[in-house]
């Protein structure tokens, strides 16, 4: 170990621990040189037993940088880096879902797959959604979706700052909107290739958690944060290939819907912890049924009206819950729809 000279960059190392659903962890390292490319970021170690959910057989694991962005919180000379977790012998850790996705990306590279993910989340204080009364409930769903004004919207301060921070970092955020339940928001990422969409979504989630500290909000990705008639929180996943985006691609999209029907239960097993509470007849297509349709938001999988009109484009898998692991979801969709 040597004394530190001139400060070049603060690097925020971000990784996923071994819990289900996976949780984000991060720590900071100060280095002397500026980070220009990924190779400028050294590997690091993490204490396995202290990173909850990772077994105690080994005391340390290796953090290997795989994707970085400019840090919008500390300034442009600093970076946030997403890491994969490896064992000391160089093998991928059993909880490293990104490593599971990589071979599927290589296998189906010629399909030129694009994903877009619509990430819903709920802002909470003291275990209760923003905009809810301390000892009761607000008016039923209706005025809150894309609403404006203090009677309809809570948490816009964080939602706006998060969007601008993501854009400053270079993440491909394509929009935000208030959702059906008070205190609930959505941001959209993509379209991007499979690894890009997952890496960017995880860093966007990290930024949301990090900014929430400033407002003393808790960010919940629970698929069903409030029981009953209130809206659940999902992560609708849009999928297209070079062929579906070409003329006549609508026919292939319809065939893909049937492929998803056959694999319905296999997909649901990877679509988020507690997601069955959200997929009920109260507000979503029930977990026991698979449906698809054009311009129908009450289905498991939707082909948008604009896609049907154009005859080409993408489909929307509406089943993933807000806490899903995008590495697992994209891998499953690649294998089902491209094989």
Secondary structure, DSSP 8 states (H G I E B T S, - for coil): -----S--EEEEEEEE-SSSS--EEEEEEEESS---SGGGS--EEEETTTSTTS-SS-SEEEEEEEEEEEETTTEEEEEEEEEEEE-TTS-B-TT-HHHHHHHHHHHTGGG--EEEEEEEEEEEETTEETTS-TTS--S-TTS-TT--STTT---HHHHHHHHHHHHHHT--EEEEEE-SSTTEEEEEEEEE-HHHHHHHHHHHHHHHHHHHHHHT-EEE--TTSS-SSS---BEEEEEE-TTTTSTTHHHHHHHHHHHHHHTHHHHHTTS-TTHHHHSSTTTS--TT---EEES-TTSSEEE-HHHHHHT---EEE---BTT--HHHHHHHHHHHHH-
